[in-house]
Amino acid sequence: MTRIDRYLAGWFLRVFSLAAGAFLALFVIVMVFERMGMFLKYDARFEDAALLIATKVPWMLTQVIPMAALLGTLVTLTILSRNGETTALRTAGVSLSR
């Protein structure tokens, strides 16, 4: 793995993890508020509610990862383009598809 690959992967992973965390947090908050009536109706303990949400996290991740990957790619390319780094990579001989 070259330095350029590590640099690009580092930018992407930073933005991707931030986007995935934000989408997941938003998903959890919406789910908690949607089910708040059910929790109150059945007088559920906090541990039970947290267990219900925790068991839904893997499914939530399957829904969130494609959106986070798309947003991570777009934001990373935007940041690199704004700083003129895409032009520098092209002049260094890196292909556009890479």
N, CA, C and O atoms as a DFTB+ gen file, in Angstrom:
392 C
 N C O
     1  1       0.849      -1.174       0.000
     2  2       0.000       0.000       0.000
     3  2       0.896       1.239       0.000
     4  3       1.757       1.399       0.865
     5  1       0.684       2.084      -0.958
     6  2       1.527       3.266      -1.075
     7  2       1.045       4.365      -0.131
     8  3      -0.021       4.269       0.477
     9  1       1.841       5.380      -0.031
    10  2       1.481       6.518       0.827
    11  2       0.210       7.207       0.338
    12  3      -0.619       7.644       1.137
    13  1       0.070       7.297      -0.965
    14  2      -1.122       7.943      -1.524
    15  2      -2.370       7.149      -1.156
    16  3      -3.393       7.733      -0.799
    17  1      -2.291       5.815      -1.240
    18  2      -3.437       4.982      -0.873
    19  2      -3.789       5.158       0.601
    20  3      -4.965       5.263       0.952
    21  1      -2.783       5.191       1.453
    22  2      -3.038       5.385       2.887
    23  2      -3.629       6.760       3.163
    24  3      -4.503       6.903       4.018
    25  1      -3.160       7.761       2.450
    26  2      -3.674       9.117       2.623
    27  2      -5.137       9.208       2.219
    28  3      -5.960       9.754       2.954
    29  1      -5.459       8.668       1.039
    30  2      -6.838       8.691       0.568
    31  2      -7.753       7.844       1.454
    32  3      -8.879       8.241       1.751
    33  1      -7.261       6.677       1.872
    34  2      -8.067       5.823       2.752
    35  2      -8.298       6.488       4.098
    36  3      -9.370       6.350       4.686
    37  1      -7.304       7.203       4.584
    38  2      -7.466       7.909       5.857
    39  2      -8.540       8.975       5.788
    40  3      -9.366       9.090       6.694
    41  1      -8.533       9.757       4.714
    42  2      -9.579      10.773       4.541
    43  2     -10.950      10.128       4.447
    44  3     -11.902      10.569       5.090
    45  1     -11.041       9.070       3.630
    46  2     -12.333       8.420       3.449
    47  2     -12.843       7.814       4.755
    48  3     -14.015       7.973       5.099
    49  1     -11.971       7.124       5.477
    50  2     -12.419       6.469       6.711
    51  2     -12.844       7.479       7.769
    52  3     -13.777       7.215       8.527
    53  1     -12.185       8.616       7.835
    54  2     -12.608       9.647       8.781
    55  2     -14.024      10.129       8.478
    56  3     -14.883      10.186       9.358
    57  1     -14.243      10.468       7.229
    58  2     -15.559      10.995       6.842
    59  2     -16.616       9.892       6.911
    60  3     -17.739      10.141       7.349
    61  1     -16.269       8.687       6.485
    62  2     -17.206       7.564       6.513
    63  2     -17.633       7.235       7.940
    64  3     -18.821       7.047       8.202
    65  1     -16.680       7.164       8.859
    66  2     -17.035       6.836      10.240
    67  2     -17.881       7.936      10.874
    68  3     -18.800       7.646      11.641
    69  1     -17.584       9.171      10.566
    70  2     -18.397      10.273      11.084
    71  2     -19.825      10.204      10.531
    72  3     -20.789      10.378      11.276
    73  1     -19.956       9.953       9.242
    74  2     -21.284       9.861       8.622
    75  2     -22.046       8.648       9.147
    76  3     -23.238       8.746       9.437
    77  1     -21.374       7.512       9.272
    78  2     -22.051       6.310       9.774
    79  2     -22.495       6.508      11.220
    80  3     -23.596       6.099      11.590
    81  1     -21.662       7.122      12.027
    82  2     -22.047       7.392      13.406
    83  2     -23.215       8.346      13.508
    84  3     -24.106       8.156      14.336
    85  1     -23.218       9.365      12.677
    86  2     -24.317      10.337      12.698
    87  2     -25.621       9.702      12.225
    88  3     -26.669       9.908      12.838
    89  1     -25.564       8.934      11.144
    90  2     -26.770       8.267      10.656
    91  2     -27.290       7.247      11.668
    92  3     -28.498       7.139      11.879
    93  1     -26.378       6.499      12.294
    94  2     -26.800       5.508      13.280
    95  2     -27.425       6.179      14.501
    96  3     -28.444       5.715      15.012
    97  1     -26.822       7.256      14.962
    98  2     -27.384       7.982      16.104
    99  2     -28.769       8.529      15.768
   100  3     -29.682       8.464      16.592
   101  1     -28.923       9.058      14.577
   102  2     -30.229       9.560      14.151
   103  2     -31.253       8.428      14.077
   104  3     -32.406       8.599      14.475
   105  1     -30.832       7.287      13.573
   106  2     -31.704       6.129      13.476
   107  2     -32.158       5.676      14.866
   108  3     -33.335       5.377      15.071
   109  1     -31.226       5.625      15.817
   110  2     -31.546       5.197      17.183
   111  2     -32.491       6.194      17.850
   112  3     -33.443       5.789      18.518
   113  1     -32.241       7.475      17.679
   114  2     -33.096       8.493      18.301
   115  2     -34.521       8.398      17.756
   116  3     -35.482       8.480      18.521
   117  1     -34.663       8.230      16.459
   118  2     -35.994       8.105      15.871
   119  2     -36.692       6.850      16.385
   120  3     -37.887       6.882      16.681
   121  1     -35.953       5.745      16.494
   122  2     -36.555       4.508      16.977
   123  2     -37.007       4.638      18.433
   124  3     -38.065       4.130      18.802
   125  1     -36.216       5.309      19.249
   126  2     -36.585       5.488      20.658
   127  2     -37.865       6.311      20.755
   128  3     -38.765       5.952      21.513
   129  1     -37.963       7.386      20.018
   130  2     -39.157       8.220      20.085
   131  2     -40.382       7.524      19.481
   132  3     -41.504       7.744      19.938
   133  1     -40.176       6.689      18.461
   134  2     -41.293       5.948      17.897
   135  2     -41.858       4.939      18.896
   136  3     -43.069       4.728      18.962
   137  1     -40.977       4.325      19.663
   138  2     -41.401       3.277      20.589
   139  2     -41.620       3.776      22.010
   140  3     -41.880       2.976      22.908
   141  1     -41.522       5.058      22.225
   142  2     -41.685       5.607      23.568
   143  2     -43.058       5.272      24.147
   144  3     -43.165       4.949      25.330
   145  1     -44.098       5.344      23.335
   146  2     -45.437       5.011      23.808
   147  2     -45.536       3.566      24.272
   148  3     -46.166       3.273      25.289
   149  1     -44.909       2.664      23.520
   150  2     -44.922       1.258      23.894
   151  2     -44.154       1.034      25.203
   152  3     -44.587       0.267      26.063
   153  1     -43.016       1.712      25.339
   154  2     -42.238       1.569      26.569
   155  2     -43.035       2.044      27.778
   156  3     -43.028       1.405      28.830
   157  1     -43.714       3.158      27.617
   158  2     -44.488       3.707      28.729
   159  2     -45.752       2.884      29.002
   160  3     -46.145       2.715      30.156
   161  1     -46.377       2.380      27.956
   162  2     -47.606       1.603      28.118
   163  2     -47.364       0.322      28.916
   164  3     -48.161      -0.047      29.779
   165  1     -46.253      -0.349      28.615
   166  2     -45.953      -1.609      29.286
   167  2     -44.992      -1.442      30.459
   168  3     -44.521      -2.431      31.020
   169  1     -44.704      -0.214      30.828
   170  2     -43.838       0.091      31.966
   171  2     -42.500      -0.656      31.882
   172  3     -42.074      -1.321      32.826
   173  1     -41.863      -0.525      30.729
   174  2     -40.605      -1.228      30.479
   175  2     -39.463      -0.565      31.251
   176  3     -39.415       0.654      31.420
   177  1     -38.559      -1.408      31.706
   178  2     -37.365      -0.882      32.368
   179  2     -36.396      -0.337      31.316
   180  3     -36.490      -0.654      30.130
   181  1     -35.474       0.484      31.784
   182  2     -34.482       1.066      30.872
   183  2     -33.650      -0.036      30.222
   184  3     -33.329       0.045      29.037
   185  1     -33.302      -1.058      30.988
   186  2     -32.484      -2.158      30.469
   187  2     -33.204      -2.894      29.333
   188  3     -32.583      -3.294      28.349
   189  1     -34.521      -3.065      29.483
   190  2     -35.284      -3.732      28.428
   191  2     -35.320      -2.885      27.157
   192  3     -35.156      -3.403      26.052
   193  1     -35.533      -1.596      27.322
   194  2     -35.555      -0.700      26.159
   195  2     -34.183      -0.666      25.483
   196  3     -34.091      -0.699      24.256
   197  1     -33.127      -0.601      26.279
   198  2     -31.774      -0.573      25.720
   199  2     -31.456      -1.888      25.008
   200  3     -30.788      -1.883      23.974
   201  1     -31.926      -3.012      25.551
   202  2     -31.711      -4.306      24.910
   203  2     -32.442      -4.376      23.571
   204  3     -31.895      -4.893      22.597
   205  1     -33.659      -3.868      23.514
   206  2     -34.408      -3.848      22.261
   207  2     -33.672      -3.027      21.206
   208  3     -33.536      -3.457      20.061
   209  1     -33.203      -1.857      21.592
   210  2     -32.476      -1.003      20.644
   211  2     -31.162      -1.663      20.229
   212  3     -30.792      -1.622      19.055
   213  1     -30.458      -2.269      21.178
   214  2     -29.165      -2.896      20.871
   215  2     -29.315      -4.067      19.912
   216  3     -28.430      -4.308      19.092
   217  1     -30.419      -4.798      20.001
   218  2     -30.607      -5.913      19.075
   219  2     -30.956      -5.441      17.674
   220  3     -30.811      -6.200      16.716
   221  1     -31.406      -4.219      17.536
   222  2     -31.737      -3.669      16.221
   223  2     -30.535      -2.996      15.542
   224  3     -30.606      -2.674      14.357
   225  1     -29.448      -2.783      16.264
   226  2     -28.294      -2.060      15.710
   227  2     -27.690      -2.764      14.491
   228  3     -27.371      -2.075      13.522
   229  1     -27.512      -4.095      14.477
   230  2     -26.964      -4.704      13.250
   231  2     -27.821      -4.438      12.011
   232  3     -27.284      -4.174      10.935
   233  1     -29.141      -4.505      12.153
   234  2     -30.018      -4.197      11.027
   235  2     -29.873      -2.733      10.623
   236  3     -29.854      -2.403       9.437
   237  1     -29.772      -1.857      11.627
   238  2     -29.609      -0.433      11.339
   239  2     -28.320      -0.194      10.560
   240  3     -28.286       0.623       9.640
   241  1     -27.259      -0.911      10.934
   242  2     -25.982      -0.739      10.234
   243  2     -26.090      -1.156       8.767
   244  3     -25.479      -0.532       7.900
   245  1     -26.862      -2.204       8.487
   246  2     -27.016      -2.601       7.084
   247  2     -27.762      -1.537       6.286
   248  3     -27.586      -1.442       5.071
   249  1     -28.575      -0.752       6.937
   250  2     -29.291       0.320       6.268
   251  2     -28.429       1.579       6.133
   252  3     -28.589       2.343       5.182
   253  1     -27.528       1.790       7.074
   254  2     -26.763       3.034       7.169
   255  2     -25.473       3.000       6.352
   256  3     -25.064       4.028       5.814
   257  1     -24.832       1.853       6.251
   258  2     -23.506       1.769       5.615
   259  2     -23.518       2.235       4.156
   260  3     -22.607       2.967       3.771
   261  1     -24.490       1.858       3.320
   262  2     -24.451       2.379       1.937
   263  2     -24.564       3.904       1.859
   264  3     -23.876       4.541       1.061
   265  1     -25.428       4.482       2.684
   266  2     -25.562       5.946       2.675
   267  2     -24.280       6.607       3.163
   268  3     -23.848       7.619       2.613
   269  1     -23.670       6.027       4.206
   270  2     -22.436       6.599       4.741
   271  2     -21.288       6.462       3.745
   272  3     -20.448       7.356       3.641
   273  1     -21.245       5.360       3.018
   274  2     -20.195       5.187       2.005
   275  2     -20.340       6.207       0.888
   276  3     -19.354       6.792       0.441
   277  1     -21.563       6.417       0.442
   278  2     -21.796       7.414      -0.611
   279  2     -21.436       8.814      -0.124
   280  3     -20.744       9.560      -0.818
   281  1     -21.906       9.167       1.068
   282  2     -21.600      10.491       1.609
   283  2     -20.104      10.639       1.869
   284  3     -19.533      11.699       1.613
   285  1     -19.465       9.583       2.377
   286  2     -18.022       9.630       2.618
   287  2     -17.227       9.857       1.353
   288  3     -16.261      10.621       1.341
   289  1     -17.637       9.186       0.283
   290  2     -16.953       9.363      -1.001
   291  2     -17.133      10.775      -1.534
   292  3     -16.171      11.415      -1.958
   293  1     -18.357      11.252      -1.512
   294  2     -18.621      12.590      -2.047
   295  2     -17.926      13.682      -1.250
   296  3     -17.347      14.601      -1.829
   297  1     -17.979      13.591       0.064
   298  2     -17.342      14.622       0.896
   299  2     -15.822      14.554       0.778
   300  3     -15.160      15.591       0.734
   301  1     -15.265      13.347       0.725
   302  2     -13.813      13.211       0.573
   303  2     -13.348      13.810      -0.748
   304  3     -12.367      14.554      -0.783
   305  1     -14.042      13.493      -1.829
   306  2     -13.667      14.063      -3.131
   307  2     -13.840      15.571      -3.152
   308  3     -13.048      16.278      -3.775
   309  1     -14.865      16.072      -2.479
   310  2     -15.075      17.519      -2.419
   311  2     -13.946      18.200      -1.658
   312  3     -13.433      19.230      -2.095
   313  1     -13.562      17.636      -0.532
   314  2     -12.477      18.220       0.267
   315  2     -11.171      18.199      -0.511
   316  3     -10.444      19.192      -0.545
   317  1     -10.872      17.052      -1.143
   318  2      -9.630      16.956      -1.917
   319  2      -9.643      17.904      -3.113
   320  3      -8.612      18.489      -3.446
   321  1     -10.772      18.060      -3.747
   322  2     -10.869      18.957      -4.896
   323  2     -10.741      20.416      -4.471
   324  3     -10.091      21.217      -5.143
   325  1     -11.365      20.745      -3.354
   326  2     -11.309      22.134      -2.880
   327  2      -9.876      22.537      -2.527
   328  3      -9.481      23.684      -2.737
   329  1      -9.108      21.601      -1.995
   330  2      -7.728      21.902      -1.632
   331  2      -6.756      21.727      -2.795
   332  3      -5.553      21.932      -2.630
   333  1      -7.260      21.353      -3.962
   334  2      -6.400      21.197      -5.132
   335  2      -5.595      19.912      -5.127
   336  3      -4.652      19.767      -5.905
   337  1      -5.955      18.980      -4.260
   338  2      -5.176      17.748      -4.157
   339  2      -5.501      16.775      -5.282
   340  3      -4.659      15.945      -5.627
   341  1      -6.686      16.848      -5.862
   342  2      -6.988      15.977      -6.991
   343  2      -6.132      16.351      -8.197
   344  3      -5.699      15.480      -8.951
   345  1      -5.894      17.625      -8.371
   346  2      -5.021      18.075      -9.466
   347  2      -3.591      17.589      -9.225
   348  3      -2.912      17.162     -10.159
   349  1      -3.144      17.652      -7.991
   350  2      -1.803      17.176      -7.657
   351  2      -1.686      15.671      -7.874
   352  3      -0.655      15.191      -8.344
   353  1      -2.719      14.934      -7.540
   354  2      -2.690      13.492      -7.759
   355  2      -2.671      13.160      -9.247
   356  3      -1.968      12.242      -9.668
   357  1      -3.436      13.898     -10.043
   358  2      -3.439      13.665     -11.490
   359  2      -2.072      13.960     -12.104
   360  3      -1.614      13.222     -12.976
   361  1      -1.418      15.035     -11.656
   362  2      -0.096      15.368     -12.195
   363  2       0.957      14.383     -11.715
   364  3       1.996      14.224     -12.356
   365  1       0.694      13.715     -10.583
   366  2       1.633      12.709     -10.078
   367  2       1.488      11.380     -10.815
   368  3       2.286      10.464     -10.614
   369  1       0.458      11.275     -11.678
   370  2       0.310      10.073     -12.471
   371  2      -0.747       9.105     -11.957
   372  3      -0.865       7.989     -12.463
   373  1      -1.508       9.520     -10.966
   374  2      -2.570       8.655     -10.446
   375  2      -3.762       8.756     -11.390
   376  3      -4.199       9.853     -11.739
   377  1      -4.284       7.598     -11.800
   378  2      -5.416       7.619     -12.734
   379  2      -6.675       8.089     -12.015
   380  3      -6.774       8.022     -10.789
   381  1      -7.621       8.559     -12.797
   382  2      -8.873       9.075     -12.254
   383  2      -9.689       7.964     -11.600
   384  3     -10.318       8.191     -10.566
   385  1      -9.689       6.777     -12.182
   386  2     -10.464       5.662     -11.606
   387  2      -9.871       5.188     -10.286
   388  3     -10.603       4.714      -9.418
   389  1      -8.578       5.308     -10.124
   390  2      -7.951       4.896      -8.869
   391  2      -8.284       5.876      -7.797
   392  3      -7.853       5.713      -6.656
